[in-house]
Amino acid sequence: MSPADYAVLGATMFVASGLQGSIGFGAGLVAAPVIALVEPSLLPALVVMLACVLTLLVAIRDRAALDVRGASWALAGRAPGSMLGAWLVVAVSATTLSWIVAIAVLTGIGSAFLGWRPARTPATLAIAGVLSGIMGTATSVGGAPMAIIWQGLPPARIRATMSAFFLVGSLMSVGLLAFAGLVTPAVVQAFLLLVPVVLAGFFASRWLNRFLDADRLRLAGLFAAAAGAVVLAVRLILGG
């Protein structure tokens, strides 16, 4: 990739990390469409690896608010979902995967705007975990199912619980993607270059949390993610 490509990815990951550090999810929604435009071969491994760093930081910061029981039920579903997602990455072409990214992002955003609020039970938490595992491993966009199931909780609890869930789930996904040969030298290089940007975005979120309204920040992130997904879809249509 060129320096300009890295600059675009760096700016994207800074915004994505700041968003997730503030509301507990959204990094994949923002970053995946842009990475699919710049260098689709980096998906989904790059975003999943960067998510490990970001979710660890947020989980440590907000650990006092963690819902251990809810996270445990969700993780019970994440494991089989991650295996299905890893199979999907190997089974489909890069173009098909890019379409899946665009559709997954727009579906997640649509659900968030519609305000669907399913009851939180062990069964629904596990089902959300399965869907998150499939989407997160295959496309790096696994936040929507968990954001829907945990919406309405206090902000700190959402951030802590989602971050703990995504930390364990992302580590599962990285292991499966590595086993499938998808953690390439190019992915590792991009990861090492972008980790400092993720750290900067996380620390910026601590400052933003004091001054910005979380609902407005969430809407801004959703609009940005939708724009990226639409641009990706248009490019696929014109190119295909």
Secondary structure, 3 states (H helix, E strand, C coil): CCHHHHHHHHHHHHHHHHHHHHHCCCHHHHHHHHHHHHCHHHCCHHHHHHHHHHHHHHHHHCHHHCCHHHHHHHHHHHHHHHHHHHHHHHHCCHHHHHHHHHHHHHHHHHHHHHCCCCCCCHHHHHHHHHHHHHHHHHHCCCHHHHHHHHCCCCHHHHHHHHHHHHHHHHHHHHHHHHHCCCCCHHHHHHHHHHHHHHHHHHHHHHHHHHHCCHHHHHHHHHHHHHHHHHHHHHHHHHHC
